[in-house]
Each structure stands twice: as structure tokens, then as C-alpha cells.
Amino acid sequence: MKLQGWRIGQFFVWMIGLWIFIALLVAPELGLHAFWDVLIPLAPILIVFAPGLWRNVCPISTVSLFNRHRGWSMQKRLSRKRQANLTTVGMILLLVLIPLRHTLFNTNGMATAVLLLILSLTAFVLGWLYDWKSAWCAGMCPVHQVEKLYGSRAGSSYLNAHCRSCSNCSIPCPDSTVKGFVNPTANDKRGQKNGLFLCAGFPGFIWGWFQVPDYSEWNSMVQLGTVYLWPILGLLISLTLFFTLKKLLPGSSRQYLIPGFTALAVSLYYWYRIPALMGLGVYPGDGMLVDLHDSVPAYVPALIPFLLGILFFWWFLKRPLEASWLIRPEYIKRERS
């Protein structure tokens, strides 16, 4: 696709995002379904198979890079230490915000709209201050932490529709590096540790998240404790299992741990999410897009995620690593602080 086509795509996806934001305010039920039950369930599978496509059209990324495209960005350079700090903040935000969906965001259109506004404004300011994608898209964005995990076996490379030139704003560049599951670079020790932590703990975190119902309103600290207890408990179990297996398995088998746990994480998500979308989840009605309780055979809600799980494990365990997310643009040398 040529650059003009990507620009049209970016505008189209941004307009969808704006429509969802407005719907969250004026028609909350519609907006909540559009965001949490359509867009969010599509995101993991898109990131697995075409992370570069998502990176090119993400609406908050478009907001973050608006100033840079218009020539208004201050283009400050982030030191590697500060970028590592932003990445750590992004991972903390991911693990803090996801449980809050149960008690706040899943059922409250205004709260979800405010969350999207805060994230968008943060991305806008960081894009105004710092060069290209360094501060938001490759730093503080909570979704980027999942991109690095799920997008580690990119299916193909796309034209970089944002960066007109490469100034090494992020080392290593997440878009242009042929990625491993946990990027083992000497310059990114903290990123390597964060990636390993998320990979090892995320399957249990996802499992725990689906053991908690949605609450229509926040009425006690006990409720808040519940929405965090199960994901954290699952995360700790998953971490324990990962590092126990790492210790017990022979060296030749340890190479399958990271891709295996990555495949397990996304497979668990759809194992619970697809039945929930059909009204057949652990807590019927939570996360339901359409009620198919009396319309589909009993085996369908399990068969679809089971087949998807087989695909995911093949993708991460058997498919060779071939492509970066995006094609690196022409390099322009700049001094780095």
C-alpha cells in the first residue's frame, strides 16, 4: 500500500475512534459495546498476525505523531534510561488498568471516555515533546507492552506510514527490528526483564481476570480487592510455573518456554472471550456482544477458541521468525543524549 493509502486508513480508523468516543458520552451502551466488545477483542489477533498494520493505523498513535508530521514537535531526544522508565510505566499501567475494567470501565461509558481522553492527551503531549515514536508508541503506551509480546512473530513487513526518516529515536527500534520474544539486546536490559516478566506472568493474569464478574458500580474496597486479587494470584502462579519449568527442562526445550507462554496467553484470552461475546461466558451477560445462548450448538463456543489455540501455538512455536513489523525508512544520523 502506498503512503497515501495509509493516510486514508489512518484517518478512517481515527474517525472510528472519534465516533466511539462520542458514543461513549451520548449513547454509552453502544459505545461500550463498540469499544470493549468489538475493537478490543479484535486487537490481539490483529497484533499477532499483523502488528505492523496496527502500528500504522492505531488512532492514539496518529494523535501522538500529529505534531511531528506538522513540524511542531520539539523533537527532544530521550535517553535510554528515560525510555526504559517510560516502558516500565507503560507495563504498570497495563496491569493496573485491566482489572479496573470489571469495576469501572466495562460498564461506565463516561469513565471509559475519560480514560481514552487522558491516554490521547498524554500521547499528544509526549509526541510534541519527543522525537517520533520514542516516548509514546515505543515507550509509555500500555498496548505496546502487548505488541512486543503478541507481535513477536510478525507475518509480514509494511511500509512505515509514520516515520519519514529514521533518527534512531528508540534503540532497538521496535518497528524495524526482526524481533525475538524477549528482545535480548545489550542496550535494553530492563526491557528484556520487563518482557520476560510479562511473558511469564501474562497467561495467569488473563486467566485470573476472567474469574471476576463485572460490577455495575463500585460500592466497596472489598470489590476493588477482588478485581485485583484474581489477576495477581494468576500472575504469581504463572510466574512460578514458568521459572520452575525453566529450571527443570533440559536446555534444548527451554527455547519453547517463551513462545509457548505467549501462545498460551493469547489462547486463554480467546478461550474465555469468544464464549462471552456469544453470551455463554463464565458470567453470562458480561462482555456479551450478541446473545446466542439458544441459537448455537453447545460445542461451538469451545470449538472456535480451541481451533484458534492450535493456530496460535503453531504460529509461535513452529513458524520461523522472518519479518520486522515495518520497513525502516532512510536513516538520518543524529547525536543521542
BELUR-V870605 format. One record per pair of residues at least 12 apart in sequence whose ideal C-beta (glycine too) atoms are under 10 Angstrom apart, sorted by the first residue. I is the first residue (numbers start at 1). J is the second residue. Records with the same first field share a line. If there is no record, write none. Layout:
I->J ; J
This chain:
1->53 ; 56 ; 158 ; 159 ; 161
2->159 ; 161
3->159 ; 160 ; 161 ; 164
4->161
5->159 ; 161
6->53 ; 56 ; 57 ; 158 ; 159 ; 160 ; 161 ; 162
7->56 ; 62 ; 69 ; 161
9->53 ; 56 ; 57 ; 62 ; 161
10->56 ; 57 ; 58 ; 59 ; 61 ; 62 ; 65 ; 161 ; 162
11->57 ; 59 ; 62
12->57 ; 59
13->39 ; 54 ; 56 ; 57 ; 58 ; 59 ; 61 ; 62
14->57 ; 58 ; 59 ; 60 ; 61 ; 62 ; 63 ; 66
15->59
16->34 ; 38 ; 39 ; 57 ; 59
17->35 ; 39 ; 58 ; 59 ; 60 ; 62 ; 63 ; 116 ; 120
18->59
19->31 ; 34
20->32 ; 33 ; 34 ; 35 ; 36 ; 38 ; 39 ; 59 ; 112 ; 113 ; 116
21->35 ; 59 ; 109 ; 112 ; 113 ; 116 ; 117 ; 120
22->113
23->35 ; 109 ; 113
24->105 ; 108 ; 109 ; 110 ; 111 ; 112 ; 113 ; 114 ; 115 ; 116 ; 117
25->109 ; 110 ; 112 ; 113 ; 114 ; 117
26->109 ; 113
27->109
28->107 ; 108 ; 109 ; 110 ; 111 ; 112 ; 113
29->107 ; 109
30->109
31->109 ; 110 ; 112 ; 113 ; 116
32->105 ; 106 ; 107 ; 108 ; 109 ; 111 ; 112 ; 113
33->287 ; 288 ; 289 ; 290
34->289
35->105 ; 106 ; 109 ; 112 ; 113 ; 116
36->101 ; 105 ; 106 ; 107 ; 112 ; 214 ; 287 ; 289
37->106 ; 273 ; 276 ; 277 ; 287 ; 288 ; 289 ; 290
38->277 ; 289
39->59
40->101 ; 273 ; 287
41->269 ; 270 ; 273 ; 274 ; 276 ; 277 ; 287 ; 289
42->54
43->58 ; 143 ; 146 ; 147 ; 150
44->146 ; 149 ; 150 ; 151 ; 206 ; 265 ; 266 ; 269 ; 270 ; 273 ; 312
45->150 ; 266 ; 269 ; 270 ; 308 ; 311 ; 312
46->150 ; 151
47->143 ; 146 ; 147 ; 148 ; 149 ; 150 ; 151 ; 152 ; 154 ; 266 ; 325
48->146 ; 147 ; 149 ; 150 ; 151 ; 152 ; 153 ; 154 ; 155 ; 262 ; 263 ; 266 ; 308 ; 311 ; 312 ; 315 ; 316
49->150 ; 151 ; 153 ; 154 ; 155 ; 156 ; 311 ; 312 ; 315
50->151 ; 154 ; 155 ; 156 ; 158 ; 325
51->146 ; 147 ; 148 ; 150 ; 151 ; 152 ; 153 ; 154 ; 155 ; 156 ; 158 ; 174 ; 175 ; 179 ; 323 ; 324 ; 325 ; 326
52->147 ; 151 ; 154 ; 155 ; 156 ; 157 ; 158 ; 159 ; 160 ; 161 ; 175 ; 176 ; 323 ; 324 ; 325 ; 326 ; 327
53->154 ; 155 ; 156 ; 158 ; 161 ; 325 ; 326
54->143 ; 147 ; 150 ; 151 ; 158 ; 325
55->133 ; 137 ; 138 ; 143 ; 144 ; 147 ; 151 ; 154 ; 158 ; 160 ; 161 ; 162 ; 174 ; 175 ; 325 ; 326
56->158 ; 159 ; 160 ; 161 ; 162 ; 175 ; 325 ; 326
57->158 ; 161 ; 162
58->123 ; 137 ; 141 ; 143 ; 144 ; 147 ; 162
59->116 ; 120 ; 123
60->116 ; 119 ; 120 ; 122 ; 123 ; 124 ; 127 ; 136 ; 137 ; 141 ; 143
61->123 ; 127 ; 133 ; 136 ; 137 ; 141 ; 143 ; 144 ; 161 ; 162
62->120 ; 123 ; 127 ; 161 ; 162
63->119 ; 120 ; 121 ; 122 ; 123 ; 124 ; 127 ; 136
64->119 ; 120 ; 122 ; 123 ; 124 ; 125 ; 126 ; 127 ; 128 ; 130 ; 132 ; 133 ; 135 ; 136 ; 137 ; 140 ; 141 ; 162
65->123 ; 124 ; 127 ; 132 ; 133 ; 136 ; 137 ; 161 ; 162 ; 163
66->123 ; 124 ; 127 ; 128
67->124 ; 125 ; 126 ; 127 ; 128 ; 129
68->127 ; 128 ; 130 ; 131 ; 132 ; 133 ; 162 ; 163 ; 164 ; 169
69->127 ; 162 ; 164
70->128
72->127 ; 128
73->126 ; 127 ; 128 ; 129 ; 130 ; 131 ; 132
74->127 ; 128 ; 129 ; 130 ; 131
75->128 ; 129 ; 130 ; 131 ; 132 ; 134 ; 167 ; 169 ; 334
76->126 ; 128 ; 129 ; 130 ; 131 ; 134 ; 135 ; 169 ; 337
77->130 ; 131 ; 134 ; 167 ; 168 ; 169 ; 334 ; 335 ; 336 ; 337
78->126 ; 129 ; 130 ; 131 ; 134 ; 135 ; 138 ; 139 ; 169 ; 170 ; 171 ; 336 ; 337
79->336 ; 337
80->170 ; 171 ; 187 ; 188 ; 189 ; 190 ; 191 ; 336 ; 337
81->190 ; 337
82->130 ; 134 ; 135 ; 139 ; 337
83->130 ; 134 ; 135 ; 138 ; 139 ; 140 ; 169 ; 170 ; 171 ; 188 ; 190 ; 191
84->139 ; 187 ; 188 ; 189 ; 190 ; 191 ; 193 ; 194
85->139 ; 140 ; 190
86->126 ; 130 ; 134 ; 135 ; 136 ; 138 ; 139 ; 140 ; 141 ; 144
87->138 ; 139 ; 140 ; 141 ; 144 ; 145 ; 148 ; 170 ; 174 ; 188 ; 190 ; 191 ; 194 ; 195
88->139 ; 140 ; 145 ; 190 ; 191 ; 193 ; 194
89->139 ; 140 ; 141 ; 142
90->136 ; 138 ; 139 ; 140 ; 141 ; 142 ; 143 ; 144 ; 145 ; 146 ; 194
91->140 ; 142 ; 144 ; 145 ; 146 ; 148 ; 191 ; 194 ; 195 ; 197 ; 198
92->142 ; 145 ; 194
93->119 ; 122 ; 140 ; 141 ; 142 ; 143 ; 145
94->141 ; 142 ; 143 ; 144 ; 145 ; 146 ; 198 ; 202 ; 205
95->142 ; 145 ; 197 ; 198 ; 201 ; 202 ; 205 ; 228 ; 231 ; 232 ; 235
96->142 ; 228
97->115 ; 119 ; 142
98->142 ; 205 ; 206 ; 209 ; 227 ; 228 ; 231
99->205 ; 208 ; 209 ; 212 ; 224 ; 226 ; 227 ; 228 ; 229 ; 230 ; 231 ; 232
100->115 ; 218 ; 224 ; 227 ; 228
101->115 ; 209 ; 212 ; 214 ; 227 ; 287
102->209 ; 212 ; 213 ; 214 ; 215 ; 218 ; 223 ; 224 ; 226 ; 227 ; 228 ; 230 ; 231 ; 283 ; 286
103->212 ; 213 ; 214 ; 215 ; 216 ; 217 ; 218 ; 219 ; 220 ; 223 ; 224 ; 226 ; 227 ; 228
104->214 ; 215 ; 217 ; 218 ; 224 ; 227
105->214
106->213 ; 214 ; 215 ; 216 ; 286 ; 287
107->214 ; 215 ; 216 ; 217 ; 218 ; 286
108->216 ; 217 ; 218
111->218
119->136 ; 140 ; 141 ; 142 ; 143
122->135 ; 136 ; 140 ; 141
123->135 ; 136 ; 137 ; 140 ; 141
124->136
126->139 ; 140 ; 141
130->169
131->163 ; 167 ; 168 ; 169 ; 170 ; 334 ; 336
132->162 ; 163 ; 164 ; 165 ; 166 ; 167 ; 168 ; 169 ; 170 ; 173 ; 175
133->160 ; 162 ; 163 ; 169 ; 170 ; 173 ; 174 ; 175
134->167 ; 168 ; 169 ; 170 ; 171 ; 173
135->169 ; 170
137->162 ; 163 ; 169 ; 170 ; 174 ; 175
138->169 ; 170 ; 171 ; 172 ; 173 ; 174 ; 175
139->169 ; 170 ; 174
144->174
145->194 ; 195 ; 198 ; 202
146->198 ; 202 ; 265 ; 266
147->174 ; 175 ; 179 ; 325
148->174 ; 179 ; 181 ; 182 ; 183 ; 191 ; 194 ; 195 ; 198 ; 199
149->181 ; 182 ; 195 ; 198 ; 199 ; 202 ; 258 ; 261 ; 262 ; 265 ; 266
150->202 ; 262 ; 263 ; 265 ; 266 ; 269 ; 312 ; 316
151->174 ; 179 ; 262 ; 325
152->178 ; 179 ; 180 ; 181 ; 182 ; 183 ; 195 ; 199 ; 258 ; 259 ; 262 ; 316 ; 321 ; 325
153->179 ; 180 ; 181 ; 259 ; 262 ; 263 ; 312 ; 315 ; 316 ; 317 ; 318 ; 319 ; 320 ; 321 ; 322 ; 323
154->175 ; 178 ; 179 ; 321 ; 322 ; 323 ; 324 ; 325 ; 326
155->315 ; 319 ; 322 ; 323
156->322 ; 323 ; 324 ; 325
157->175 ; 176 ; 178 ; 322 ; 323 ; 324 ; 325 ; 326 ; 327 ; 328
158->175 ; 323 ; 324 ; 325 ; 326 ; 327
159->326 ; 327 ; 329
160->173 ; 175 ; 176 ; 324 ; 325 ; 326 ; 327 ; 328 ; 329
161->326
162->175 ; 326 ; 329
163->175 ; 176 ; 326 ; 327 ; 328 ; 329 ; 330
164->329 ; 330 ; 332
165->328 ; 329 ; 330 ; 331 ; 332 ; 334
166->328 ; 329 ; 330 ; 331 ; 332 ; 333 ; 334
167->329 ; 331 ; 332 ; 333 ; 334 ; 335 ; 336
168->331 ; 332 ; 333 ; 334 ; 336
169->334 ; 336
170->188
171->185 ; 187 ; 188 ; 336
172->185 ; 187 ; 188 ; 191
173->324 ; 325 ; 326 ; 328
174->191 ; 324 ; 325 ; 326
175->324 ; 325 ; 326 ; 327 ; 328 ; 329
176->324 ; 325 ; 326 ; 327 ; 328 ; 329 ; 331
177->324 ; 325 ; 328
178->321 ; 322 ; 323 ; 324 ; 325
179->195 ; 321 ; 323 ; 324 ; 325
180->192 ; 195 ; 258 ; 259 ; 321
181->195 ; 196 ; 199 ; 255 ; 257 ; 258 ; 259 ; 260 ; 261 ; 262 ; 316 ; 321
182->194 ; 195 ; 196 ; 197 ; 198 ; 199 ; 200 ; 258 ; 262
183->195
184->196
195->258
196->239 ; 242 ; 243 ; 246 ; 257 ; 258 ; 261
197->235 ; 239 ; 242
198->235 ; 261 ; 262 ; 265
199->238 ; 239 ; 242 ; 257 ; 258 ; 259 ; 260 ; 261 ; 262 ; 264 ; 265
200->235 ; 238 ; 239 ; 240 ; 241 ; 242 ; 243 ; 245 ; 246 ; 257 ; 258 ; 261 ; 262 ; 265
201->231 ; 232 ; 234 ; 235 ; 236 ; 237 ; 238 ; 239 ; 240 ; 241 ; 242 ; 261 ; 265
202->231 ; 234 ; 235 ; 238 ; 239 ; 261 ; 262 ; 264 ; 265 ; 266 ; 268 ; 269
203->234 ; 235 ; 237 ; 238 ; 239 ; 241 ; 242 ; 260 ; 261 ; 262 ; 263 ; 264 ; 265 ; 266 ; 267 ; 268 ; 269
204->230 ; 231 ; 232 ; 233 ; 234 ; 235 ; 236 ; 237 ; 238 ; 239 ; 240 ; 241 ; 242 ; 261 ; 264 ; 265 ; 268
205->230 ; 231 ; 232 ; 233 ; 234 ; 235 ; 236 ; 237 ; 238 ; 239 ; 265 ; 268
206->231 ; 234 ; 235 ; 238 ; 264 ; 265 ; 266 ; 267 ; 268 ; 269 ; 270 ; 271 ; 272 ; 273
207->230 ; 231 ; 233 ; 234 ; 235 ; 237 ; 238 ; 264 ; 265 ; 268 ; 269 ; 271 ; 272
208->227 ; 228 ; 229 ; 230 ; 231 ; 232 ; 233 ; 234 ; 235 ; 236 ; 237 ; 238
209->227 ; 228 ; 230 ; 231 ; 234 ; 235 ; 268 ; 269 ; 272
210->230 ; 231 ; 234 ; 268 ; 269 ; 271 ; 272 ; 273 ; 276 ; 281 ; 282 ; 283 ; 286 ; 287
211->226 ; 229 ; 230 ; 231 ; 233 ; 234 ; 272 ; 282 ; 283
212->226 ; 227 ; 228 ; 229 ; 230 ; 231 ; 282 ; 283 ; 286
213->226 ; 227 ; 281 ; 282 ; 283 ; 285 ; 286
214->227 ; 283 ; 285 ; 286 ; 287
215->227 ; 286
234->268
238->261 ; 264 ; 265 ; 268
241->257 ; 261 ; 264
242->257 ; 258 ; 260 ; 261 ; 264
243->257
245->257 ; 260 ; 261
246->258
255->317
256->313 ; 316 ; 317
258->316
259->312 ; 313 ; 315 ; 316 ; 317 ; 318 ; 319 ; 321
260->313 ; 316 ; 317
261->316
262->312 ; 313 ; 315 ; 316 ; 317
263->309 ; 310 ; 311 ; 312 ; 313 ; 314 ; 315 ; 316 ; 317
264->309 ; 312 ; 313 ; 316
265->312 ; 316
266->308 ; 309 ; 311 ; 312 ; 313 ; 315 ; 316
267->305 ; 306 ; 308 ; 309 ; 310 ; 311 ; 312 ; 313 ; 316
268->305 ; 309 ; 312
269->305 ; 308 ; 312
270->304 ; 305 ; 306 ; 307 ; 308 ; 309 ; 312
271->301 ; 302 ; 304 ; 305 ; 306 ; 308 ; 309
272->287 ; 305
273->287 ; 305
274->300 ; 301 ; 302 ; 303 ; 304 ; 305 ; 306 ; 308
275->287 ; 288 ; 292 ; 296 ; 300 ; 301 ; 302 ; 304 ; 305
276->288 ; 289 ; 301
277->289 ; 290 ; 292 ; 301
278->290 ; 291 ; 292 ; 293 ; 295 ; 296 ; 300 ; 301 ; 304
279->291 ; 292 ; 293 ; 294 ; 295 ; 296 ; 301
280->292 ; 293 ; 296 ; 298 ; 300 ; 301 ; 302
281->301
